[in-house]
């Protein structure tokens, strides 16, 4: 298997992840776990997928000030 073929496989796997799983990948970027995975995958495969910024979750307000 050639490197380009493997890149396509990785990209297809990333595309098939659920939105929640993609968000998990986004949140790992820059963490110790994410850094180790980036070292294992390397820049060649890391460029096969585009990982955006994590989405921000607006916390629900509670209590008296929520009205």
PQR file with spaces between the fields and no chain letter, atoms N, CA, C, O and H, PARSE charges and radii, in Angstrom:
ATOM       1  N    UNK     1       0.847   -1.174    0.000 -0.4000 1.5000
ATOM       2  CA   UNK     1       0.000    0.000    0.000 -0.0000 2.0000
ATOM       3  C    UNK     1       0.894    1.240    0.000  0.5500 1.7000
ATOM       4  O    UNK     1       1.854    1.338    0.764 -0.5500 1.4000
ATOM       5  N    UNK     2       0.557    2.158   -0.860 -0.4000 1.5000
ATOM       6  CA   UNK     2       1.310    3.408   -0.966 -0.0000 2.0000
ATOM       7  C    UNK     2       0.808    4.419    0.066  0.5500 1.7000
ATOM       8  O    UNK     2      -0.309    4.303    0.571 -0.5500 1.4000
ATOM       9  H    UNK     2      -0.223    2.078   -1.481  0.4000 1.0000
ATOM      10  N    UNK     3       1.644    5.409    0.370 -0.4000 1.5000
ATOM      11  CA   UNK     3       1.298    6.416    1.369 -0.0000 2.0000
ATOM      12  C    UNK     3       0.044    7.188    0.956  0.5500 1.7000
ATOM      13  O    UNK     3      -0.807    7.469    1.801 -0.5500 1.4000
ATOM      14  H    UNK     3       2.551    5.504   -0.040  0.4000 1.0000
ATOM      15  N    UNK     4      -0.086    7.531   -0.315 -0.4000 1.5000
ATOM      16  CA   UNK     4      -1.273    8.267   -0.767 -0.0000 2.0000
ATOM      17  C    UNK     4      -2.550    7.457   -0.558  0.5500 1.7000
ATOM      18  O    UNK     4      -3.589    8.014   -0.205 -0.5500 1.4000
ATOM      19  H    UNK     4       0.604    7.303   -1.002  0.4000 1.0000
ATOM      20  N    UNK     5      -2.478    6.162   -0.773 -0.4000 1.5000
ATOM      21  CA   UNK     5      -3.638    5.304   -0.539 -0.0000 2.0000
ATOM      22  C    UNK     5      -4.014    5.325    0.942  0.5500 1.7000
ATOM      23  O    UNK     5      -5.190    5.415    1.296 -0.5500 1.4000
ATOM      24  H    UNK     5      -1.634    5.709   -1.061  0.4000 1.0000
ATOM      25  N    UNK     6      -3.005    5.241    1.790 -0.4000 1.5000
ATOM      26  CA   UNK     6      -3.261    5.224    3.227 -0.0000 2.0000
ATOM      27  C    UNK     6      -3.833    6.561    3.685  0.5500 1.7000
ATOM      28  O    UNK     6      -4.706    6.590    4.553 -0.5500 1.4000
ATOM      29  H    UNK     6      -2.050    5.167    1.502  0.4000 1.0000
ATOM      30  N    UNK     7      -3.360    7.663    3.120 -0.4000 1.5000
ATOM      31  CA   UNK     7      -3.909    8.980    3.440 -0.0000 2.0000
ATOM      32  C    UNK     7      -5.397    9.027    3.109  0.5500 1.7000
ATOM      33  O    UNK     7      -6.191    9.568    3.879 -0.5500 1.4000
ATOM      34  H    UNK     7      -2.651    7.640    2.415  0.4000 1.0000
ATOM      35  N    UNK     8      -5.768    8.469    1.984 -0.4000 1.5000
ATOM      36  CA   UNK     8      -7.173    8.447    1.588 -0.0000 2.0000
ATOM      37  C    UNK     8      -8.005    7.608    2.559  0.5500 1.7000
ATOM      38  O    UNK     8      -9.135    7.969    2.888 -0.5500 1.4000
ATOM      39  H    UNK     8      -5.123    8.029    1.359  0.4000 1.0000
ATOM      40  N    UNK     9      -7.448    6.502    3.010 -0.4000 1.5000
ATOM      41  CA   UNK     9      -8.149    5.656    3.978 -0.0000 2.0000
ATOM      42  C    UNK     9      -8.384    6.432    5.273  0.5500 1.7000
ATOM      43  O    UNK     9      -9.483    6.409    5.826 -0.5500 1.4000
ATOM      44  H    UNK     9      -6.530    6.209    2.743  0.4000 1.0000
ATOM      45  N    UNK    10      -7.346    7.119    5.752 -0.4000 1.5000
ATOM      46  CA   UNK    10      -7.461    7.905    6.989 -0.0000 2.0000
ATOM      47  C    UNK    10      -8.493    9.015    6.808  0.5500 1.7000
ATOM      48  O    UNK    10      -9.322    9.240    7.690 -0.5500 1.4000
ATOM      49  H    UNK    10      -6.452    7.138    5.303  0.4000 1.0000
ATOM      50  N    UNK    11      -8.449    9.708    5.673 -0.4000 1.5000
ATOM      51  CA   UNK    11      -9.410   10.785    5.414 -0.0000 2.0000
ATOM      52  C    UNK    11     -10.834   10.242    5.377  0.5500 1.7000
ATOM      53  O    UNK    11     -11.749   10.874    5.904 -0.5500 1.4000
ATOM      54  H    UNK    11      -7.776    9.525    4.957  0.4000 1.0000
ATOM      55  N    UNK    12     -11.029    9.085    4.765 -0.4000 1.5000
ATOM      56  CA   UNK    12     -12.364    8.485    4.708 -0.0000 2.0000
ATOM      57  C    UNK    12     -12.839    8.062    6.095  0.5500 1.7000
ATOM      58  O    UNK    12     -14.017    8.203    6.424 -0.5500 1.4000
ATOM      59  H    UNK    12     -10.286    8.571    4.337  0.4000 1.0000
ATOM      60  N    UNK    13     -11.928    7.549    6.899 -0.4000 1.5000
ATOM      61  CA   UNK    13     -12.297    7.177    8.272 -0.0000 2.0000
ATOM      62  C    UNK    13     -12.721    8.403    9.060  0.5500 1.7000
ATOM      63  O    UNK    13     -13.702    8.367    9.803 -0.5500 1.4000
ATOM      64  H    UNK    13     -10.971    7.434    6.632  0.4000 1.0000
ATOM      65  N    UNK    14     -11.972    9.495    8.893 -0.4000 1.5000
ATOM      66  CA   UNK    14     -12.328   10.734    9.587 -0.0000 2.0000
ATOM      67  C    UNK    14     -13.693   11.226    9.126  0.5500 1.7000
ATOM      68  O    UNK    14     -14.506   11.654    9.945 -0.5500 1.4000
ATOM      69  H    UNK    14     -11.175    9.525    8.289  0.4000 1.0000
ATOM      70  N    UNK    15     -13.950   11.171    7.835 -0.4000 1.5000
ATOM      71  CA   UNK    15     -15.244   11.606    7.308 -0.0000 2.0000
ATOM      72  C    UNK    15     -16.400   10.777    7.862  0.5500 1.7000
ATOM      73  O    UNK    15     -17.513   11.279    8.015 -0.5500 1.4000
ATOM      74  H    UNK    15     -13.290   10.824    7.169  0.4000 1.0000
ATOM      75  N    UNK    16     -16.134    9.517    8.158 -0.4000 1.5000
ATOM      76  CA   UNK    16     -17.204    8.639    8.637 -0.0000 2.0000
ATOM      77  C    UNK    16     -17.459    8.761   10.138  0.5500 1.7000
ATOM      78  O    UNK    16     -18.403    8.158   10.648 -0.5500 1.4000
ATOM      79  H    UNK    16     -15.229    9.109    8.033  0.4000 1.0000
ATOM      80  N    UNK    17     -16.639    9.529   10.854 -0.4000 1.5000
ATOM      81  CA   UNK    17     -16.862    9.732   12.280 -0.0000 2.0000
ATOM      82  C    UNK    17     -18.130   10.538   12.506  0.5500 1.7000
ATOM      83  O    UNK    17     -18.510   11.361   11.673 -0.5500 1.4000
ATOM      84  H    UNK    17     -15.872   10.019   10.440  0.4000 1.0000
ATOM      85  N    UNK    18     -18.774   10.300   13.619 -0.4000 1.5000
ATOM      86  CA   UNK    18     -19.934   11.109   13.982 -0.0000 2.0000
ATOM      87  C    UNK    18     -19.443   12.515   14.353  0.5500 1.7000
ATOM      88  O    UNK    18     -18.255   12.725   14.599 -0.5500 1.4000
ATOM      89  H    UNK    18     -18.466    9.631   14.296  0.4000 1.0000
ATOM      90  N    UNK    19     -20.370   13.464   14.387 -0.4000 1.5000
ATOM      91  CA   UNK    19     -19.996   14.826   14.772 -0.0000 2.0000
ATOM      92  C    UNK    19     -19.395   14.853   16.174  0.5500 1.7000
ATOM      93  O    UNK    19     -18.460   15.608   16.441 -0.5500 1.4000
ATOM      94  H    UNK    19     -21.335   13.294   14.187  0.4000 1.0000
ATOM      95  N    UNK    20     -19.929   14.035   17.057 -0.4000 1.5000
ATOM      96  CA   UNK    20     -19.411   13.971   18.428 -0.0000 2.0000
ATOM      97  C    UNK    20     -17.971   13.445   18.437  0.5500 1.7000
ATOM      98  O    UNK    20     -17.127   13.951   19.176 -0.5500 1.4000
ATOM      99  H    UNK    20     -20.689   13.422   16.840  0.4000 1.0000
ATOM     100  N    UNK    21     -17.699   12.441   17.625 -0.4000 1.5000
ATOM     101  CA   UNK    21     -16.340   11.884   17.564 -0.0000 2.0000
ATOM     102  C    UNK    21     -15.372   12.886   16.950  0.5500 1.7000
ATOM     103  O    UNK    21     -14.226   12.991   17.389 -0.5500 1.4000
ATOM     104  H    UNK    21     -18.384   12.029   17.024  0.4000 1.0000
ATOM     105  N    UNK    22     -15.822   13.621   15.941 -0.4000 1.5000
ATOM     106  CA   UNK    22     -14.970   14.653   15.344 -0.0000 2.0000
ATOM     107  C    UNK    22     -14.670   15.739   16.364  0.5500 1.7000
ATOM     108  O    UNK    22     -13.557   16.263   16.413 -0.5500 1.4000
ATOM     109  H    UNK    22     -16.752   13.536   15.584  0.4000 1.0000
ATOM     110  N    UNK    23     -15.661   16.075   17.176 -0.4000 1.5000
ATOM     111  CA   UNK    23     -15.453   17.072   18.227 -0.0000 2.0000
ATOM     112  C    UNK    23     -14.430   16.571   19.237  0.5500 1.7000
ATOM     113  O    UNK    23     -13.615   17.354   19.727 -0.5500 1.4000
ATOM     114  H    UNK    23     -16.565   15.649   17.137  0.4000 1.0000
ATOM     115  N    UNK    24     -14.458   15.288   19.555 -0.4000 1.5000
ATOM     116  CA   UNK    24     -13.471   14.702   20.467 -0.0000 2.0000
ATOM     117  C    UNK    24     -12.075   14.857   19.889  0.5500 1.7000
ATOM     118  O    UNK    24     -11.137   15.193   20.612 -0.5500 1.4000
ATOM     119  H    UNK    24     -15.120   14.653   19.157  0.4000 1.0000
ATOM     120  N    UNK    25     -11.932   14.618   18.604 -0.4000 1.5000
ATOM     121  CA   UNK    25     -10.621   14.781   17.946 -0.0000 2.0000
ATOM     122  C    UNK    25     -10.189   16.237   18.029  0.5500 1.7000
ATOM     123  O    UNK    25      -9.032   16.518   18.342 -0.5500 1.4000
ATOM     124  H    UNK    25     -12.694   14.346   18.017  0.4000 1.0000
ATOM     125  N    UNK    26     -11.104   17.173   17.754 -0.4000 1.5000
ATOM     126  CA   UNK    26     -10.761   18.600   17.818 -0.0000 2.0000
ATOM     127  C    UNK    26     -10.286   18.997   19.207  0.5500 1.7000
ATOM     128  O    UNK    26      -9.336   19.766   19.351 -0.5500 1.4000
ATOM     129  H    UNK    26     -12.043   16.944   17.500  0.4000 1.0000
ATOM     130  N    UNK    27     -10.955   18.465   20.233 -0.4000 1.5000
ATOM     131  CA   UNK    27     -10.599   18.841   21.604 -0.0000 2.0000
ATOM     132  C    UNK    27      -9.266   18.240   22.045  0.5500 1.7000
ATOM     133  O    UNK    27      -8.670   18.712   23.013 -0.5500 1.4000
ATOM     134  H    UNK    27     -11.727   17.840   20.116  0.4000 1.0000
ATOM     135  N    UNK    28      -8.795   17.213   21.353 -0.4000 1.5000
ATOM     136  CA   UNK    28      -7.509   16.603   21.714 -0.0000 2.0000
ATOM     137  C    UNK    28      -6.320   17.386   21.178  0.5500 1.7000
ATOM     138  O    UNK    28      -5.202   17.217   21.665 -0.5500 1.4000
ATOM     139  H    UNK    28      -9.280   16.830   20.567  0.4000 1.0000
ATOM     140  N    UNK    29      -6.540   18.238   20.186 -0.4000 1.5000
ATOM     141  CA   UNK    29      -5.445   19.005   19.601 -0.0000 2.0000
ATOM     142  C    UNK    29      -4.803   19.872   20.677  0.5500 1.7000
ATOM     143  O    UNK    29      -5.488   20.629   21.366 -0.5500 1.4000
ATOM     144  H    UNK    29      -7.448   18.376   19.791  0.4000 1.0000
ATOM     145  N    UNK    30      -3.503   19.760   20.816 -0.4000 1.5000
ATOM     146  CA   UNK    30      -2.755   20.552   21.790 -0.0000 2.0000
ATOM     147  C    UNK    30      -2.693   19.955   23.183  0.5500 1.7000
ATOM     148  O    UNK    30      -1.996   20.484   24.048 -0.5500 1.4000
ATOM     149  H    UNK    30      -2.946   19.145   20.256  0.4000 1.0000
ATOM     150  N    UNK    31      -3.409   18.861   23.418 -0.4000 1.5000
ATOM     151  CA   UNK    31      -3.348   18.195   24.715 -0.0000 2.0000
ATOM     152  C    UNK    31      -2.192   17.200   24.698  0.5500 1.7000
ATOM     153  O    UNK    31      -1.694   16.863   23.624 -0.5500 1.4000
ATOM     154  H    UNK    31      -3.975   18.431   22.715  0.4000 1.0000
ATOM     155  N    UNK    32      -1.757   16.725   25.860 -0.4000 1.5000
ATOM     156  CA   UNK    32      -0.689   15.717   25.867 -0.0000 2.0000
ATOM     157  C    UNK    32      -1.039   14.492   25.015  0.5500 1.7000
ATOM     158  O    UNK    32      -0.189   13.984   24.285 -0.5500 1.4000
ATOM     159  H    UNK    32      -2.161   16.999   26.732  0.4000 1.0000
ATOM     160  N    UNK    33      -2.273   14.023   25.105 -0.4000 1.5000
ATOM     161  CA   UNK    33      -2.685   12.863   24.305 -0.0000 2.0000
ATOM     162  C    UNK    33      -2.650   13.198   22.819  0.5500 1.7000
ATOM     163  O    UNK    33      -2.149   12.416   22.010 -0.5500 1.4000
ATOM     164  H    UNK    33      -2.964   14.436   25.699  0.4000 1.0000
ATOM     165  N    UNK    34      -3.178   14.347   22.469 -0.4000 1.5000
ATOM     166  CA   UNK    34      -3.173   14.775   21.068 -0.0000 2.0000
ATOM     167  C    UNK    34      -1.770   14.933   20.516  0.5500 1.7000
ATOM     168  O    UNK    34      -1.508   14.595   19.362 -0.5500 1.4000
ATOM     169  H    UNK    34      -3.585   14.982   23.125  0.4000 1.0000
ATOM     170  N    UNK    35      -0.867   15.449   21.343 -0.4000 1.5000
ATOM     171  CA   UNK    35       0.523   15.624   20.908 -0.0000 2.0000
ATOM     172  C    UNK    35       1.207   14.284   20.637  0.5500 1.7000
ATOM     173  O    UNK    35       1.961   14.146   19.674 -0.5500 1.4000
ATOM     174  H    UNK    35      -1.080   15.723   22.280  0.4000 1.0000
ATOM     175  N    UNK    36       0.937   13.302   21.494 -0.4000 1.5000
ATOM     176  CA   UNK    36       1.512   11.973   21.289 -0.0000 2.0000
ATOM     177  C    UNK    36       0.956   11.361   20.007  0.5500 1.7000
ATOM     178  O    UNK    36       1.707   10.796   19.211 -0.5500 1.4000
ATOM     179  H    UNK    36       0.324   13.414   22.276  0.4000 1.0000
ATOM     180  N    UNK    37      -0.349   11.471   19.807 -0.4000 1.5000
ATOM     181  CA   UNK    37      -0.947   10.942   18.575 -0.0000 2.0000
ATOM     182  C    UNK    37      -0.384   11.637   17.337  0.5500 1.7000
ATOM     183  O    UNK    37      -0.144   10.992   16.316 -0.5500 1.4000
ATOM     184  H    UNK    37      -0.959   11.930   20.453  0.4000 1.0000
ATOM     185  N    UNK    38      -0.176   12.942   17.425 -0.4000 1.5000
ATOM     186  CA   UNK    38       0.395   13.681   16.296 -0.0000 2.0000
ATOM     187  C    UNK    38       1.807   13.188   15.980  0.5500 1.7000
ATOM     188  O    UNK    38       2.193   13.108   14.814 -0.5500 1.4000
ATOM     189  H    UNK    38      -0.371   13.466   18.255  0.4000 1.0000
ATOM     190  N    UNK    39       2.571   12.859   17.013 -0.4000 1.5000
ATOM     191  CA   UNK    39       3.910   12.314   16.785 -0.0000 2.0000
ATOM     192  C    UNK    39       3.839   10.953   16.109  0.5500 1.7000
ATOM     193  O    UNK    39       4.644   10.652   15.228 -0.5500 1.4000
ATOM     194  H    UNK    39       2.258   12.924   17.960  0.4000 1.0000
ATOM     195  N    UNK    40       2.876   10.128   16.520 -0.4000 1.5000
ATOM     196  CA   UNK    40       2.733    8.803   15.918 -0.0000 2.0000
ATOM     197  C    UNK    40       2.276    8.898   14.468  0.5500 1.7000
ATOM     198  O    UNK    40       2.810    8.213   13.595 -0.5500 1.4000
ATOM     199  H    UNK    40       2.222   10.372   17.236  0.4000 1.0000
ATOM     200  N    UNK    41       1.303    9.736   14.220 -0.4000 1.5000
ATOM     201  CA   UNK    41       0.734    9.864   12.881 -0.0000 2.0000
ATOM     202  C    UNK    41       1.714   10.578   11.957  0.5500 1.7000
ATOM     203  O    UNK    41       1.851   10.210   10.791 -0.5500 1.4000
ATOM     204  H    UNK    41       0.869   10.292   14.929  0.4000 1.0000
ATOM     205  N    UNK    42       2.385   11.584   12.468 -0.4000 1.5000
ATOM     206  CA   UNK    42       3.351   12.328   11.680 -0.0000 2.0000
ATOM     207  C    UNK    42       2.677   13.339   10.767  0.5500 1.7000
ATOM     208  O    UNK    42       1.465   13.288   10.559 -0.5500 1.4000
ATOM     209  H    UNK    42       2.274   11.883   13.416  0.4000 1.0000
ATOM     210  N    UNK    43       3.463   14.252   10.224 -0.4000 1.5000
ATOM     211  CA   UNK    43       2.888   15.305    9.380 -0.0000 2.0000
ATOM     212  C    UNK    43       2.317   14.772    8.064  0.5500 1.7000
ATOM     213  O    UNK    43       1.408   15.371    7.489 -0.5500 1.4000
ATOM     214  H    UNK    43       4.448   14.294   10.393  0.4000 1.0000
ATOM     215  N    UNK    44       2.851   13.654    7.594 -0.4000 1.5000
ATOM     216  CA   UNK    44       2.366   13.110    6.326 -0.0000 2.0000
ATOM     217  C    UNK    44       0.894   12.714    6.414  0.5500 1.7000
ATOM     218  O    UNK    44       0.103   13.040    5.529 -0.5500 1.4000
ATOM     219  H    UNK    44       3.590   13.168    8.061  0.4000 1.0000
ATOM     220  N    UNK    45       0.532   12.009    7.489 -0.4000 1.5000
ATOM     221  CA   UNK    45      -0.855   11.586    7.654 -0.0000 2.0000
ATOM     222  C    UNK    45      -1.692   12.650    8.331  0.5500 1.7000
ATOM     223  O    UNK    45      -2.904   12.715    8.121 -0.5500 1.4000
ATOM     224  H    UNK    45       1.174   11.745    8.208  0.4000 1.0000
ATOM     225  N    UNK    46      -1.067   13.475    9.131 -0.4000 1.5000
ATOM     226  CA   UNK    46      -1.798   14.540    9.809 -0.0000 2.0000
ATOM     227  C    UNK    46      -2.435   15.506    8.833  0.5500 1.7000
ATOM     228  O    UNK    46      -3.468   16.106    9.133 -0.5500 1.4000
ATOM     229  H    UNK    46      -0.083   13.422    9.301  0.4000 1.0000
ATOM     230  N    UNK    47      -1.827   15.662    7.665 -0.4000 1.5000
ATOM     231  CA   UNK    47      -2.368   16.561    6.643 -0.0000 2.0000
ATOM     232  C    UNK    47      -3.502   15.910    5.853  0.5500 1.7000
ATOM     233  O    UNK    47      -4.156   16.577    5.051 -0.5500 1.4000
ATOM     234  H    UNK    47      -0.988   15.175    7.421  0.4000 1.0000
ATOM     235  N    UNK    48      -3.739   14.631    6.067 -0.4000 1.5000
ATOM     236  CA   UNK    48      -4.794   13.932    5.329 -0.0000 2.0000
ATOM     237  C    UNK    48      -6.178   14.370    5.792  0.5500 1.7000
ATOM     238  O    UNK    48      -7.153   14.241    5.051 -0.5500 1.4000
ATOM     239  H    UNK    48      -3.208   14.090    6.719  0.4000 1.0000
ATOM     240  N    UNK    49      -6.266   14.890    7.019 -0.4000 1.5000
ATOM     241  CA   UNK    49      -7.559   15.348    7.530 -0.0000 2.0000
ATOM     242  C    UNK    49      -7.418   16.783    8.013  0.5500 1.7000
ATOM     243  O    UNK    49      -6.336   17.213    8.414 -0.5500 1.4000
ATOM     244  H    UNK    49      -5.474   14.995    7.620  0.4000 1.0000
ATOM     245  N    UNK    50      -8.498   17.501    7.972 -0.4000 1.5000
ATOM     246  CA   UNK    50      -8.529   18.864    8.477 -0.0000 2.0000
ATOM     247  C    UNK    50      -9.304   18.859    9.777  0.5500 1.7000
ATOM     248  O    UNK    50     -10.473   18.479    9.829 -0.5500 1.4000
ATOM     249  H    UNK    50      -9.376   17.152    7.646  0.4000 1.0000
ATOM     250  N    UNK    51      -8.629   19.287   10.813 -0.4000 1.5000
ATOM     251  CA   UNK    51      -9.263   19.351   12.135 -0.0000 2.0000
ATOM     252  C    UNK    51      -9.427   20.815   12.478  0.5500 1.7000
ATOM     253  O    UNK    51      -8.446   21.545   12.623 -0.5500 1.4000
ATOM     254  H    UNK    51      -7.678   19.596   10.770  0.4000 1.0000
ATOM     255  N    UNK    52     -10.683   21.244   12.609 -0.4000 1.5000
ATOM     256  CA   UNK    52     -10.958   22.636   12.942 -0.0000 2.0000
ATOM     257  C    UNK    52     -10.874   22.878   14.430  0.5500 1.7000
ATOM     258  O    UNK    52     -10.460   22.018   15.208 -0.5500 1.4000
ATOM     259  H    UNK    52     -11.480   20.651   12.491  0.4000 1.0000
ATOM     260  N    UNK    53     -11.274   24.063   14.797 -0.4000 1.5000
ATOM     261  CA   UNK    53     -11.315   24.436   16.203 -0.0000 2.0000
ATOM     262  C    UNK    53     -12.518   23.775   16.867  0.5500 1.7000
ATOM     263  O    UNK    53     -13.540   23.562   16.215 -0.5500 1.4000
ATOM     264  H    UNK    53     -11.610   24.762   14.165  0.4000 1.0000
ATOM     265  N    UNK    54     -12.413   23.449   18.150 -0.4000 1.5000
ATOM     266  CA   UNK    54     -13.573   22.883   18.859 -0.0000 2.0000
ATOM     267  C    UNK    54     -14.730   23.874   18.852  0.5500 1.7000
ATOM     268  O    UNK    54     -14.530   25.087   18.906 -0.5500 1.4000
ATOM     269  H    UNK    54     -11.583   23.622   18.680  0.4000 1.0000
ATOM     270  N    UNK    55     -15.923   23.344   18.787 -0.4000 1.5000
ATOM     271  CA   UNK    55     -17.085   24.226   18.856 -0.0000 2.0000
ATOM     272  C    UNK    55     -17.269   24.673   20.290  0.5500 1.7000
ATOM     273  O    UNK    55     -16.979   23.932   21.229 -0.5500 1.4000
ATOM     274  H    UNK    55     -16.085   22.358   18.743  0.4000 1.0000
ATOM     275  N    UNK    56     -17.748   25.876   20.445 -0.4000 1.5000
ATOM     276  CA   UNK    56     -17.972   26.382   21.796 -0.0000 2.0000
ATOM     277  C    UNK    56     -19.398   26.050   22.197  0.5500 1.7000
ATOM     278  O    UNK    56     -20.334   26.178   21.408 -0.5500 1.4000
ATOM     279  H    UNK    56     -17.983   26.478   19.682  0.4000 1.0000
ATOM     280  N    UNK    57     -19.534   25.637   23.397 -0.4000 1.5000
ATOM     281  CA   UNK    57     -20.838   25.283   23.934 -0.0000 2.0000
ATOM     282  C    UNK    57     -21.252   26.382   24.900  0.5500 1.7000
ATOM     283  O    UNK    57     -20.557   26.669   25.874 -0.5500 1.4000
ATOM     284  H    UNK    57     -18.774   25.533   24.038  0.4000 1.0000
ATOM     285  N    UNK    58     -22.393   26.989   24.613 -0.4000 1.5000
ATOM     286  CA   UNK    58     -22.895   28.038   25.481 -0.0000 2.0000
ATOM     287  C    UNK    58     -23.601   27.388   26.664  0.5500 1.7000
ATOM     288  O    UNK    58     -24.593   26.681   26.490 -0.5500 1.4000
ATOM     289  H    UNK    58     -22.958   26.755   23.822  0.4000 1.0000
ATOM     290  N    UNK    59     -23.089   27.628   27.860 -0.4000 1.5000
ATOM     291  CA   UNK    59     -23.726   26.999   29.027 -0.0000 2.0000
ATOM     292  C    UNK    59     -25.121   27.575   29.253  0.5500 1.7000
ATOM     293  O    UNK    59     -25.363   28.764   29.043 -0.5500 1.4000
ATOM     294  H    UNK    59     -22.283   28.202   28.002  0.4000 1.0000
ATOM     295  N    UNK    60     -26.019   26.716   29.679 -0.4000 1.5000
ATOM     296  CA   UNK    60     -27.374   27.157   29.999 -0.0000 2.0000
ATOM     297  C    UNK    60     -27.332   27.876   31.325  0.5500 1.7000
ATOM     298  O    UNK    60     -26.698   27.430   32.282 -0.5500 1.4000
ATOM     299  H    UNK    60     -25.823   25.751   29.850  0.4000 1.0000
ATOM     300  N    UNK    61     -28.020   28.996   31.360 -0.4000 1.5000
ATOM     301  CA   UNK    61     -28.083   29.759   32.592 -0.0000 2.0000
ATOM     302  C    UNK    61     -29.116   29.125   33.514  0.5500 1.7000
ATOM     303  O    UNK    61     -30.131   28.589   33.069 -0.5500 1.4000
ATOM     304  H    UNK    61     -28.536   29.358   30.584  0.4000 1.0000
ATOM     305  N    UNK    62     -28.841   29.196   34.761 -0.4000 1.5000
ATOM     306  CA   UNK    62     -29.761   28.663   35.759 -0.0000 2.0000
ATOM     307  C    UNK    62     -29.994   29.664   36.864  0.5500 1.7000
ATOM     308  O    UNK    62     -29.302   30.679   36.946 -0.5500 1.4000
ATOM     309  H    UNK    62     -28.017   29.631   35.123  0.4000 1.0000
ATOM     310  N    UNK    63     -30.925   29.400   37.681 -0.4000 1.5000
ATOM     311  CA   UNK    63     -31.175   30.277   38.825 -0.0000 2.0000
ATOM     312  C    UNK    63     -32.063   31.442   38.472  0.5500 1.7000
ATOM     313  O    UNK    63     -32.721   31.440   37.431 -0.5500 1.4000
ATOM     314  H    UNK    63     -31.487   28.576   37.615  0.4000 1.0000
ATOM     315  N    UNK    64     -32.084   32.440   39.338 -0.4000 1.5000
ATOM     316  CA   UNK    64     -32.973   33.579   39.166 -0.0000 2.0000
ATOM     317  C    UNK    64     -32.591   34.470   37.995  0.5500 1.7000
ATOM     318  O    UNK    64     -33.461   35.102   37.394 -0.5500 1.4000
ATOM     319  H    UNK    64     -31.550   32.441   40.183  0.4000 1.0000
ATOM     320  N    UNK    65     -31.326   34.533   37.664 -0.4000 1.5000
ATOM     321  CA   UNK    65     -30.878   35.392   36.581 -0.0000 2.0000
ATOM     322  C    UNK    65     -31.112   34.824   35.189  0.5500 1.7000
ATOM     323  O    UNK    65     -30.716   35.450   34.205 -0.5500 1.4000
ATOM     324  H    UNK    65     -30.620   34.020   38.151  0.4000 1.0000
ATOM     325  N    UNK    66     -31.729   33.685   35.078 -0.4000 1.5000
ATOM     326  CA   UNK    66     -31.903   33.048   33.779 -0.0000 2.0000
ATOM     327  C    UNK    66     -33.128   33.520   33.033  0.5500 1.7000
ATOM     328  O    UNK    66     -33.348   33.113   31.892 -0.5500 1.4000
ATOM     329  H    UNK    66     -32.050   33.178   35.877  0.4000 1.0000
ATOM     330  N    UNK    67     -33.921   34.357   33.640 -0.4000 1.5000
ATOM     331  CA   UNK    67     -35.163   34.780   32.976 -0.0000 2.0000
ATOM     332  C    UNK    67     -34.984   36.010   32.179  0.5500 1.7000
ATOM     333  O    UNK    67     -35.936   36.490   31.563 -0.5500 1.4000
ATOM     334  H    UNK    67     -33.742   34.687   34.566  0.4000 1.0000
